[in-house]
Amino acid sequence: MSATETRRAMSLPIDLKGRIALVTGGGTGLGRAATDALVSTGATVVITGRRENVLQKAAEESGAKVMSCDVTDPDAAAHLVERIVEEHGKLDILVNAAGLNIRGSSFDYGPEDWDKVHAINTRGLFFMSQAAGRVMRDNGYGKIINIASMASEIGMPFIVAYGSSKGGVRQITQGLAVEWAKCGIRVNAIEPGWFRTELTEPLFNNKEWVAKVENRVPMGRAGRPEEIGGAIAFLASPLSDYITGAIIKVDGGALAA
């Protein structure tokens, strides 16, 4: 993008018309919020995930397109990106929002659950980024936005597998940002605090737990999924072209307290 184009983009509301975006886990939770944000800014959005019915419903409601993929399979990830390029000519934006959390005591946590969590949260994220990054490298431009977690910074009981996988997301983000900067690829992450989503809904049924969260968060409440959309749109837009390797906290001030 030329200096003139960048100045023009920075003087206007975010406009991603002509950009092609892929959102993994785009059918629910924060992935769905990312989908809605990108669609609202004019991007053409492809969503992928594990549940076809959920994806189709999200696509009908948001205007996104669906392409199925097992994000834990590197060959499937590469094929998905190839399909997007064949259909749309390029891939400008990748949001890695697919995630899994299996809670359990660390005394009894089994290797199968550990592997499932890391297969999606870190392994899948890396190989999807690799597939997208190759296309972005060839085009000389791209935005990769990873969904990390405040659990990568502070200890939380019963989610050690999840927290360690999200710690991996932080390091993948920063490592790729440094390695790929000269290719025109910006790699950043968003670190959400407590948000009410399908993944966390069982916790929000516990009034005592909710009270603790509200007391911990300076803004006095958990986040709503749509409140992550602004950070997604910003990182996907030319407004953030000089930002890479950043971890943006969207947590109501929880980690600052």
FISERO-319568 format. One record per atom (N, C-alpha, C, O): residue in three letters; y, x, z. Coordinates in steps of 0.05 Angstrom, whole numbers, plus 5000, padded with zeros to 4 digits. Each point is the difference from the previous one (the first is absolute). Layout:
<recs>
ALAYXZ;...
</recs>
This chain:
<recs>
MET497650175000;MET502449835000;MET502550185000;MET500150195016;SER501849744966;SER502450164999;SER501949955023;SER499649815015;ALA502450374989;ALA501949975022;ALA501549744996;ALA500649875020;THR500150064956;THR501549754995;THR498349765007;THR501049815013;GLU496450194980;GLU498249785007;GLU499749985030;GLU499949785011;THR499950455003;THR499749995029;THR502449885013;THR499849845019;ARG502650244972;ARG502549905011;ARG500249704996;ARG500849855018;ARG498450064958;ARG500149714994;ARG498049855019;ARG500749795010;ALA496950324994;ALA498049875017;ALA501049995028;ALA499549805014;MET501850414996;MET500950015028;MET502449815005;MET500549945023;SER500849974956;SER502349835004;SER499349704999;SER501649835004;LEU495850124991;LEU499149724997;LEU497849945020;LEU498850185011;PRO500649564993;PRO497749935016;PRO497550124987;PRO500050064976;ILE497949985039;ILE497650134990;ILE498949844976;ILE499449765003;ASP500250384975;ASP499049874976;ASP497850174989;ASP500550234991;LEU497049685010;LEU497750154991;LEU498849884974;LEU497650044994;LYS504049824991;LYS499149894975;LYS499150234982;LYS501350204997;GLY496349764991;GLY499050214982;GLY498150195014;GLY498650164988;ARG501449835039;ARG498250185015;ARG497349865004;ARG499849765003;ILE498150404997;ILE497349905004;ILE499050105027;ILE500050245005;ALA499149585011;ALA499150075028;ALA497249915005;ALA499149794989;LEU499550365027;LEU497349935010;LEU500149995030;LEU501050195013;VAL498049604998;VAL499949975030;VAL497049965007;VAL498949804993;THR500050395022;THR497349965010;THR500249835026;THR501950035015;GLY496149804989;GLY500149825023;GLY502449814997;GLY501149915020;GLY499550024955;GLY502449854995;GLY499849705004;GLY501949854995;GLY495850065014;GLY499649715004;GLY500749895027;GLY500549765003;THR499650415017;THR500549905028;THR501850205015;THR500450234992;GLY500749675030;GLY501450185019;GLY502350154989;GLY501649904984;LEU498550365023;LEU502250164991;LEU499850064970;LEU502050054987;GLY495649965003;GLY499650034971;GLY501249764985;GLY501350044979;ARG498349725031;ARG501249774987;ARG503050015002;ARG501449924981;ALA499650175042;ALA502950035003;ALA501250194980;ALA502149964988;ALA496450265007;ALA500850204980;ALA500049874972;ALA501850054984;THR496149805010;THR499849864975;THR502449824995;THR501350014979;ASP499449825041;ASP502249824998;ASP502650144996;ASP501749924984;ALA498750305031;ALA502550154997;ALA500350124973;ALA502249984988;LEU495750135001;LEU500250134973;LEU500349794978;LEU501650044981;VAL497049745021;VAL500349794981;VAL502949895000;VAL501249954979;SER499950025045;SER502749895003;SER502250194988;SER502149904993;THR497350355004;THR501950194988;THR499550044970;THR501450154988;GLY496749705001;GLY499750004972;GLY497750174989;GLY499550004976;ALA499150145042;ALA497850174991;ALA497649834991;ALA499649785009;THR498950334972;THR497449884993;THR497950125020;THR499750245001;VAL499049585014;VAL498350095022;VAL497149934995;VAL499449774994;VAL498950435009;VAL497149964999;VAL499050035028;VAL500650195014;ILE497849624996;ILE498850025027;ILE497050034997;ILE498749904982;THR500350255037;THR497150045001;THR499049995029;THR501650045018;GLY495949924986;GLY498949985027;GLY497149934999;GLY498750004979;ARG500249925044;ARG497149955002;ARG499349714995;ARG497749954992;ARG504149875012;ARG499349714999;ARG501449864976;ARG502449965001;GLU496149984979;GLU501049884976;GLU501549745005;GLU502249964988;ASN496849875029;ASN501349745005;ASN502750045014;ASN501949854993;VAL498250345025;VAL502650055014;VAL502050114980;VAL502449925000;LEU496750264983;LEU501850124980;LEU501149794980;LEU502349994994;GLN495949834997;GLN500849804981;GLN502149815012;GLN501949924987;LYS497750015038;LYS501949825014;LYS502750145002;LYS502149874995;ALA497950385013;ALA502550155003;ALA501450034973;ALA502449984998;ALA496050064981;ALA501150034973;ALA501449744991;ALA502150014989;GLU496549775016;GLU501149744992;GLU502749945015;GLU501849894988;GLU498350195037;GLU502449945016;GLU502350204994;GLU502349925002;SER497050334992;SER502150204997;SER500850074971;SER502250094995;GLY495949854987;GLY500650084972;GLY498950284993;GLY500650104979;ALA497850015039;ALA498850264995;ALA497549964982;ALA499149784995;LYS499850454995;LYS497650004984;LYS497750115017;LYS500550175018;VAL497149764976;VAL497750095015;VAL498250174983;VAL499449944977;MET499850295034;MET497950174989;MET498250095023;MET501050145018;SER496549784982;SER498250065022;SER499350305000;SER499950134980;CYS499749975044;CYS499250295003;CYS499150055029;CYS501149895019;ASP496850274983;ASP499250115026;ASP501550255005;ASP499450214988;VAL502649785029;VAL501850235004;VAL498550255012;VAL501150225000;THR496549735011;THR498650235012;THR498450164979;THR498950215006;ASP501149694969;ASP498550134978;ASP502050154982;ASP501549874986;PRO498550395014;PRO501950154983;PRO499849944971;PRO502149994986;ASP495549965004;ASP499749934971;ASP501249734995;ASP501349964979;ALA498449855039;ALA501149744997;ALA503150015001;ALA501349864985;ALA499750315032;ALA502950035002;ALA501150114974;ALA502149914990;ALA496650294999;ALA500950124975;ALA499949804977;ALA501849994984;HIS496149855016;HIS499749794979;HIS502149795003;HIS501149914980;LEU499650025044;LEU502149805004;LEU502750104989;LEU501349854986;VAL499350395020;VAL502550124990;VAL500050014970;VAL502049954987;GLU495750125001;GLU499850014971;GLU500549724988;GLU501349984980;ARG497649815033;ARG500449734990;ARG502949925001;ARG501049874982;ILE500450205040;ILE502849945002;ILE501650134978;ILE501749884988;VAL497750385007;VAL501550144980;VAL499449894972;VAL501749984983;GLU495849945013;GLU499349884974;GLU501549744995;GLU500949954978;GLU499449905043;GLU501349734998;GLU503050025001;GLU501449854986;HIS499750335030;HIS502950005005;HIS501350264990;HIS502550025000;GLY496050184992;GLY501250244989;GLY500650225020;GLY500550234992;LYS499549705034;LYS500850205020;LYS499449895028;LYS499149775003;LEU501350395017;LEU499949925028;LEU502250155015;LEU499950255001;ASP502149615010;ASP502350125012;ASP499850015031;ASP501050195012;ILE497749615000;ILE500149975029;ILE497249945010;ILE498649834988;LEU500650305033;LEU497549945014;LEU500649955029;LEU501250175013;VAL497949604997;VAL500249955029;VAL497149995011;VAL498549824992;ASN500850375025;ASN497450015012;ASN500049845026;ASN500750115021;ALA498749634977;ALA500149835023;ALA497349915010;ALA499749875021;ALA498250184963;ALA497349935009;ALA499350145026;ALA500550245003;GLY498449625016;GLY499450125026;GLY497949845015;GLY499649774995;LEU499150375024;LEU497949885016;LEU500350115028;LEU500450245004;ASN499249595016;ASN500050085028;ASN497649875013;ASN499849755001;ILE498350405009;ILE497849905015;ILE500350105029;ILE499750245005;ARG500849585013;ARG500650075028;ARG497350055015;ARG498049884993;GLY502150295027;GLY497650045016;GLY500350235019;GLY501750184996;SER496749825025;SER500050215020;SER499250274987;SER498050004985;SER503450215021;SER499350264989;SER497450115012;SER498950194988;PHE500249715034;PHE497450085010;PHE497749904983;PHE497850124998;ASP502749654988;ASP497849874986;ASP500549984970;ASP498349904985;TYR503950205005;TYR500849974972;TYR498050134982;TYR499350245005;GLY499849624975;GLY497950114982;GLY501050134975;GLY502349954992;PRO496150234996;PRO500950144976;PRO500549824976;PRO501650064983;GLU496949725016;GLU500449814977;GLU502849885001;GLU501349994979;ASP499649925044;ASP502749895002;ASP502150214995;ASP502049954987;TRP497550295025;TRP501950224995;TRP500450064970;TRP502250024991;ASP495549994995;ASP500150064972;ASP501449784984;ASP501450054980;LYS498149705028;LYS501349784986;LYS503050015002;LYS501449964980;VAL499650105044;VAL502950015004;VAL501250224984;VAL502049974987;HIS496850275014;HIS501150234986;HIS499649984970;HIS501650114984;ALA496449755007;ALA499549974972;ALA502349854986;ALA500850074978;ILE500349735035;ILE502249854989;ILE502750135006;ILE501650054982;ASN498850025044;ASN502750085009;ASN500850284990;ASN502450044996;THR495750145001;THR500850274992;THR498750084973;THR501450074982;ARG496049915017;ARG498650084975;ARG501049844976;ARG500750104979;GLY499249635025;GLY500949834978;GLY502950044993;GLY500750004976;LEU501050035044;LEU502850054995;LEU500550254984;LEU501650014982;PHE497050215025;PHE500350254986;PHE499249984971;PHE501550084982;PHE496149815013;PHE499149994972;PHE501549804983;PHE500250044976;MET500849755036;MET501749824985;MET502750144993;MET501049984978;SER500050185041;SER502450154995;SER499650214978;SER501750054983;GLN495950085018;GLN499450204980;GLN500049874972;GLN501150124981;ALA497549655016;ALA499949874974;ALA502749924990;ALA500750054977;ALA500949835041;ALA502749924992;ALA501850254995;ALA501650004982;GLY498050205035;GLY501750244998;GLY499750144973;GLY501950124990;ARG495749884999;ARG499550134974;ARG501749874978;ARG501150134983;VAL499049605018;VAL501649864980;VAL503050055005;VAL501550054981;MET499349945044;MET502850055007;MET500950284992;MET502250044991;ARG496050155014;ARG500650284992;ARG500550024970;ARG502050134991;ASP496449744993;ASP500350014971;ASP502649864991;ASP501250084980;ASN499749725036;ASN502549864993;ASN502450135013;ASN502349934993;GLY497350255026;GLY502250145013;GLY501449845021;GLY502350075008;TYR496549705000;TYR501349835020;TYR498049825014;TYR498249904987;GLY502250065039;GLY498349815014;GLY500749985029;GLY501250185011;LYS498149595001;LYS500449955028;LYS497449915012;LYS498749814992;ILE500450345029;ILE497749925015;ILE500849945029;ILE501450165013;ILE497949604996;ILE500849915027;ILE497549945015;ILE498549824993;ASN501050325029;ASN497749965016;ASN500749855026;ASN502150035011;ILE496049804998;ILE500449865025;ILE498550155021;ILE497550015001;ALA504050125017;ALA498950155022;ALA499949815025;ALA499549764996;SER501050345027;SER500049835024;SER501150165024;SER499850255001;MET501549615017;MET500950135025;MET497650115016;MET500450175017;ALA497249734977;ALA497650105013;ALA499450294992;ALA498250135012;SER503149974968;SER499650284992;SER501750195018;SER499750244999;GLU502249655016;GLU501850165017;GLU499449985029;GLU500550185015;ILE498449594994;ILE499549965029;ILE497149925004;ILE498849884982;GLY500250185041;GLY497249935006;GLY499849705006;GLY501549895016;MET496549984972;MET499449725006;MET497149975004;MET498450104985;PRO500849765037;PRO497149975005;PRO498649824980;PRO501249814989;PHE496350255007;PHE498249844985;PHE500550004969;PHE498749854985;ILE503250315006;ILE500450034971;ILE500350294992;ILE501750074984;VAL496650105028;VAL500250294994;VAL499450054971;VAL501250174988;ALA496949695001;ALA499350044971;ALA502449934983;ALA500750154982;TYR500549625024;TYR502449914985;TYR502350205003;TYR501350084980;GLY499349995045;GLY502250185005;GLY499650274986;GLY501950114989;SER495750005012;SER499550254987;SER500249984970;SER501050194986;SER498249585003;SER500249974971;SER503049984992;SER500750094978;LYS500949785038;LYS502849974993;LYS501550275005;LYS502050054987;GLY497050115031;GLY501050275002;GLY499550164974;GLY501650154991;GLY496149794998;GLY499350124974;GLY501949904978;GLY500850164982;VAL500049595020;VAL501949894980;VAL502750155002;VAL501250064979;ARG499750005045;ARG502550165003;ARG499750274986;ARG501850084986;GLN496050055019;GLN499750274988;GLN499650004970;GLN501050174986;ILE497549635004;ILE499749964971;ILE502849964988;ILE500650124979;THR501049715033;THR502649944990;THR501750254998;THR501250064979;GLN498950105042;GLN501750235000;GLN498950234982;GLN501550144987;GLY495849885013;GLY498850214983;GLY500549944970;GLY500850184985;LEU498849575007;LEU500449934972;LEU503050014993;LEU500750074977;ALA501049865042;ALA502950014994;ALA500850284993;ALA501650044981;VAL497550155034;VAL500750284995;VAL498750104974;VAL501350144984;GLU496249795011;GLU498650104977;GLU501049874974;GLU500050144979;TRP500849615022;TRP500649854975;TRP502949974995;TRP500849874980;ALA501050235037;ALA502949964997;ALA500950104973;ALA501749864987;LYS497450375004;LYS500950114975;LYS499049844975;LYS500950054978;CYS497249775027;CYS499049834979;CYS501649744997;CYS499449834983;GLY502650145034;GLY501649755000;GLY498849775016;GLY500849774998;ILE497250305018;ILE498649795016;ILE501050015029;ILE499850215013;ARG501249574996;ARG500949985028;ARG497849865016;ARG499049794992;VAL500250335030;VAL497949895017;VAL501149965028;VAL500750195014;ASN499449564995;ASN501149945026;ASN498149805014;ASN498249894988;ALA502350065038;ALA498449815015;ALA501849835017;ALA502250085008;ILE496849694998;ILE501249825019;ILE498149985024;ILE497649974997;GLU503650055026;GLU498450005025;GLU500749745015;GLU501950005016;PRO496649794980;PRO500649755013;PRO499250015030;PRO498250155009;GLY503349695006;GLY499249965028;GLY498149765001;GLY498249984984;TRP502249855036;TRP498349775003;TRP501049774982;TRP502249915003;PHE496150014978;PHE500649784982;PHE497849795002;PHE497650075004;ARG503249694994;ARG498049785001;ARG498949964972;ARG501349894983;THR496250195012;THR498749974975;THR497149905004;THR499249965023;GLU499450004955;GLU497249925003;GLU498450205016;GLU498249925015;LEU502550344981;LEU498550215014;LEU500449995030;LEU498250065016;THR504349874993;THR500750005028;THR500049735013;THR500549985024;GLU498949814962;GLU500149735010;GLU498549965026;GLU501049865018;PRO496550254985;PRO498649965025;PRO501650115025;PRO499849885021;LEU501750334975;LEU501550115023;LEU502349815008;LEU500649975023;PHE500549904957;PHE502349825006;PHE499149745013;PHE501749845009;ASN495750114992;ASN499049775016;ASN499850065029;ASN499549835016;ASN501050424992;ASN500050095028;ASN502850015010;ASN501650184994;LYS499249625022;LYS502849985009;LYS500850245017;LYS502450084999;GLU495850035017;GLU500750235016;GLU500650244982;GLU501950155006;TRP496549894973;TRP500550224982;TRP502749964986;TRP501550194997;VAL499149574994;VAL502549944986;VAL502450075019;VAL502050114991;ALA497749815034;ALA502250065019;ALA500550305003;ALA502350095002;LYS495550074998;LYS500350295002;LYS501450114976;LYS501750185002;VAL497649724975;VAL501350094975;VAL502949935000;VAL501750174994;GLU499049595013;GLU502849925001;GLU501650165019;GLU502450054996;ASN496350035026;ASN501450175020;ASN500350284990;ASN502050145007;ARG496249964977;ARG500050274990;ARG502050044977;ARG501250214997;VAL499249584987;VAL501750024976;VAL502949945007;VAL500549785010;PRO501450404986;PRO502749955007;PRO501249744988;PRO501749875012;MET497350064963;MET501049754988;MET498749765011;MET500749774993;GLY497350265025;GLY498949785016;GLY497949834986;GLY499449795010;ARG499650304968;ARG498049854986;ARG498450174980;ARG500950224994;ALA496949684997;ALA498550134978;ALA501349944974;ALA501749824998;GLY497750334982;GLY501149974974;GLY498749784984;GLY497749935005;ARG503849964976;ARG498949814980;ARG499450154974;ARG501750174993;PRO496149784994;PRO499350164976;PRO502350034980;PRO500350214989;GLU501249585007;GLU502150014980;GLU502250215007;GLU501650084983;GLU498549995043;GLU502050195009;GLU499550294991;GLU501650185005;ILE496149864983;ILE499450274990;ILE500850024971;ILE500050224988;GLY500749564999;GLY500649994972;GLY502350174992;GLY500050124978;GLY502149895038;GLY502450154994;GLY499450304997;GLY501050134982;ALA497449975037;ALA499350284999;ALA498350064975;ALA500350214988;ILE497949615005;ILE498350034976;ILE501850024976;ILE499850184983;ALA502049625014;ALA501749994976;ALA501850254998;ALA500450114979;PHE500649975044;PHE501750245000;PHE498550254991;PHE501050154983;LEU496649895028;LEU498550244992;LEU499049994971;LEU499550204988;ALA500249565002;ALA499149974972;ALA502350034980;ALA499550024976;SER503049975034;SER502349994982;SER501350274996;SER499450195014;PRO502549834967;PRO501550254996;PRO501750075024;PRO500950235001;LEU499749595017;LEU501650065024;LEU498750215017;LEU501350145015;SER496149904982;SER498550205017;SER499050234983;SER498150145008;ASP503249924969;ASP498950204983;ASP500250295012;ASP498650174991;TYR503149875029;TYR500150265013;TYR498650005027;TYR500550175017;ILE497749644986;ILE498449995025;ILE497150034993;ILE498949854984;THR499850355029;THR497150034997;THR498950135025;THR501450165013;GLY496249764995;GLY498850115025;GLY501049865025;GLY499550095022;ALA502049694975;ALA501249865023;ALA498049805011;ALA498449884986;ILE501750095040;ILE498549795014;ILE502049815013;ILE501350075020;ILE499049704969;ILE502149815009;ILE498849815020;ILE498149854994;LYS502950145030;LYS499149835021;LYS501249724997;LYS502449974998;VAL495949835001;VAL500949724999;VAL498649875024;VAL497949874997;ASP503350165026;ASP498549935025;ASP501849875021;ASP499249985024;GLY503149924969;GLY501849885019;GLY501050185022;GLY500949915021;GLY498850354974;GLY500950205019;GLY497950095020;GLY500650155019;ALA496949774977;ALA497950055020;ALA499650305006;ALA499850085023;LEU500250084956;LEU499550295004;LEU502550155009;LEU499850245008;ALA502449634991;ALA502550135010;ALA500449955029;ALA501550145014;ALA497049674997;ALA500449935028;ALA498550195019;ALA500149975024;
</recs>
